[in-house]
Amino acid sequence: MAEARKAIVPLDVVPAGETVLLQEIVGGRGILSQLATLGFTPGAPLTMIQNFGHGPLIVQVRDARIALGRGEARHILVQVDEKTAERIDPRFVRRTFVSRLPDA
C-alpha cells in the first residue's frame, strides 16, 4: 500500500477559490450544532468564495453561501491538497499520512 500525504488547516487560512474537504469541527456542542445546522458536516466539500485575511469570509457549502466570522472558521479543520498547503503559512499546516490502495 502506498501512503498519501494530506494537509489539515483551519478554514480561515484557505485562499479564495480553493475547494477543500471538511475533516473535523473542533469545539463544544454549541458550535458543533450551529455549524451542522448550516451544512458543515465531516466529508462535505467547501469552496472558499471570499477571504481577505481579515473580517468575515464567505464559504459555499452544499448549495448555499454562508458568511462566517473568523472565530467560527477557526473551529473548522479542512483537508487541502499539497499545492494549496504550500501557499499557506506553515504555522497553520498539519501534515498527516493516510494509507491508500495502490493504483490499479
Residue pairs with C-beta under 8 A, 6 or more apart in sequence:
1 99
1 100
1 101
1 102
2 99
2 100
2 102
2 103
3 97
3 98
3 99
3 100
4 97
4 98
4 99
4 100
5 82
5 95
5 96
5 97
6 79
6 95
6 96
6 97
6 98
7 79
7 80
7 81
7 82
7 84
7 85
7 88
7 93
7 94
7 95
7 96
8 23
8 24
8 77
8 78
8 79
8 80
8 93
8 94
8 95
8 96
9 77
9 78
9 80
9 85
9 88
9 92
9 93
9 94
10 73
10 74
10 75
10 76
10 77
10 78
10 92
11 20
11 46
11 48
11 57
11 59
11 68
11 73
11 74
11 76
11 77
11 78
12 51
12 57
12 70
12 73
12 74
13 88
13 89
13 92
14 20
14 48
14 51
14 78
14 80
14 84
14 88
15 48
15 51
15 84
15 87
15 88
16 48
16 49
16 50
16 51
17 47
17 48
18 47
18 48
18 80
18 84
19 45
19 46
19 47
19 48
20 45
20 46
20 47
20 48
20 78
20 79
20 80
20 84
21 43
21 44
21 45
21 46
21 78
21 79
22 40
22 41
22 42
22 43
22 44
22 45
22 46
22 76
22 77
22 78
22 79
23 42
23 77
23 78
23 79
24 42
24 76
24 77
25 31
25 32
25 35
25 36
25 40
25 42
25 75
25 76
25 77
26 75
26 76
26 77
27 75
31 72
31 75
34 72
35 72
35 75
35 76
38 61
38 64
38 66
39 61
39 62
39 64
39 66
40 46
40 61
40 66
40 76
44 61
44 62
46 59
46 60
46 61
46 76
46 78
47 59
47 60
48 57
48 58
48 59
49 57
49 58
49 59
49 60
49 65
50 57
50 58
51 57
51 58
54 70
55 70
56 67
56 68
56 69
56 70
57 67
57 68
57 70
57 73
58 65
58 66
58 67
58 68
59 65
59 66
59 68
59 73
60 66
68 76
80 88
85 93
85 95
